[in-house]
Amino acid sequence: MKTANGIPLLGYGTYPLTGAECRDGVAMALDLGLHHIDTAQLYDNERDVGQAIARSGIKRDEIFLVTKVGRDNLSRRYFIHSVQDSLEKLGVEHVDLLLIHWPPVEEDFDLKRATQPMINNQVEFHALLDQSRVRAEAEKLGIVLSAYSPLGRGAVLKDPAVIEIAKRLGRPPSEIALRWIVQQGVVALPMTTKKANARSNMRIFDFELSQADMAKLTATSKQNRRLISPTGWAPKWD
């Protein structure tokens, strides 16, 4: 399943994988049919991702590939060169989505020179963090959100509301947490190196959560447990 602007609703996150672990993880995802792969310059694994894609034998146009330009490469001097370097490492002529990674919050930073509209923004998004205001604003602007750390680094799987729904529906807590995300039209980018978990993640399109269960998890998100806020990079959250 895809968003209105063509982004697959489920992707394979590659952070913090590097080396053989990254190559094996991407190969596993592609082999299972999960062809949305997310990487970044800052992950230091673009070459590993590219090697896994090349070895897969899957046609390039069957893969949705995302990378991100690091904040140190945003100037006119470095931007194009850094993108070309990413393409070389990935072994491709283009990526399907190019994002800015943790953009600076300085007042003089803007995207007025962009020739195409912004279509996607990656944010921390899971059932322990209320991002309803961000999602509402993104919808107004026609921007699709992607959820990094969609399981809250495992914390979501221990939440009583998630566990209760999972037991009642006979599904793993991870499927409940991910389904809550994609059912809102938000792209989920979980990372796993285990084939059983990857297969489970792909089963989130086999069912829907009731309105009551969606509301229950939305209420759970009011805990506002933000887990990722790197000092010096993160803005002042509201």
N, C-alpha and C positions, 0 to 999 in steps of 0.2 A: 504494500500500500504506500501511496505517496501523498505529499501535500499538494495544494493547488499549483504551486510553482515547481513541482517535479522532484522535490527532495524525498527520498525514501524515508518513511516514518521510523524505521529501525536501522541503526547503523552499528558499526563495530568500532568502539573507541580503542585506541592503541596506547594511550598513556597509562602507566609509565614503562611500557614494554620496550626493550631494545634487543639488538642482536638476534640470536637464534630463537629466543622466546617470542620476540615480535614476529619474526618470519613465520614461525610455526603457528602463531595465533591468527595472523592474517590468512595464511593458507587454509587453516581450519574453517574460518568464517566463510571464505570464498567457496570452499568445497561444500559447505552446507547450504549455499545459496544466499548467503548474506553478503551482498555486493556493494554495500555502502560502507566505505572505509574512511575513517577520520584520523588525520595525523597533523603534525605541525612542525615548523622549523625548531621550535624550542623543545620538542620531544626528543630530538636527536635520533630519530628512527626513520626518516624519510627514505633513506637508501634501503633499509631493511624492508619497509613496506613495498618499495618498488621491486625489489628482488622477488618477494613473495607473489606479487601480481604477475611478474614476467614468467615465473615458473608455473603459475596456475594454468596457463593456456587459455584463459578466459578472454574473450574479445574485449578490447578497451571500451567500446561503447556499451558494454553490459555492466560496467563498473561505475559507480558514482563515487568519485574521489575528492576528498576535501583536504586542504592544508591551510595553514595560517601563517601570515607574515609576522615575525617577531617585532616587538615594539622598538627594538634598536635598529630595525631596517626600514623604518617608515619615511625617512627623508628621501628627497629626490635623488640624492647621491647613491643610496643603497637599495631602494625599493626594487627597481627592475632587475638589478643584478641578483638580488636575493631570490626573487621569483624564478629567474632563469636557473639559479643553482638548485632550487627545490625541484624544478622540472627535470633537471639532469639526474638528480639523486633518485627521483621517482621513476625515471625512465619513460616519461610520457611527454607528449607535446602540449598537453593542457590539463588542467584540473577542472572539475565540474563546479567547484565552489571554492573561492579564495576569500579567506577572512582575515581580519586584523586581530592579532592575539593580545588581549589585555591592552586596548588602546590607552594612550596617556590621557590624563584628565586635565591637562593644561588648557587654559582658555583659548590659546591660539591654535589648538589642534582642531581641524575640521576636515570634512570630506567634500568640499565644494567643487573640487576638481574632478570628482567622480563622474563618469559618463553614463553609468548604469545605476538604476535604483538599488538601494540596499534591500535584499530579500531574506536575509537570515541573520540571527544573532544567537550566539551560544551563551547560555547562562546556567548557573547552578540551579537546578530545578528538580525537586523531589518532594515526597509527601510529608517532609518535616519542615519545609520552607515555603512561606506564602509569597508567591510570585504573581498573584492575581493582578496587581496594578501594572506590572511589567507586561504581562500577557495582554491585558486590555489595551494598553498603549500600542503594543506591537501590532495588534489586529487593526487598529485605526490606520496605521501606517502601511499595512499590507506586508508586514514582516513576520516570517515564521520563526518561532523560537526552537532552538535545539537544546536538549538537556544534557549537560555534562554532569558526571557523578549522579546519575539518575537513581541510584540506590543509596545515596548518602554515605558512600564508603562503608556500606553494610549496616549502618544505623537504622535505616528504614525497615530492614528485615526483622528487627527486634521490636518494632512498634506494636503495641497491643491491638490497635485497630486493624493494621495490616494482617497480623497473625489471625485475628478472628475471622476476617473475610476469607483469608486463604483456607482455613480449616473448613469453613462452611461450604466453600465452592470446590474443595478438594484440589487445590492448586498450590504450588510453591509461593511463598510470600513475594519472591522476586517477580513472578508473573503478574501478581496483583499490583505491585508498585509500578511496573512498567506500563501495564494496561491503563492505569489511571493517567499516566502522562500522555500516551499516544491518543487516548480517547478525547483529549482536549485539543488535538491537532498539533501537539508539540512532538518534535523528533526526539527519540531516546537514543543515547549513545553509550550503552553499557560496555564494559571491558571484562572479558573472561578468557582464561587460557584452557578452560575445561569444556570439552565437547558437549557433555551432558547439559551444562549450564547454557551454552550457546543454543542448543536445540530447544531448551525450555524457553529461552528468550524469544525465539521465533514463534512459539505457540501463543503469544499474546494476541494474535489476530484470529484465534479460534473461538473467542468468547467476548462478551461485553459485560461491563459492570453496570448494575442497576443505578438508577438515579440516586437511590438512597445510599448505596455504597460509594458512589462518586462524592456525594455530599459529606459522607462520614470521613473520607480521606482528605477532602478539602478542609474540613474542620480541623483535622489532625495537623495540616500544614500551618495552622495559625501558631504553632509552637515557635515558628521562625528560628529554627536551628540552622543558621548559616555555618557551613563547615569549611568553606574555602574563601579566604580573604587575605591574600599575600600582602605583607607590609610593603608599602612603597608603590604598589601597583594598583591595589583595589581603591575604588572611589569611596567617598563617604556615603554609606548605604542609608536609604531612607525607609 
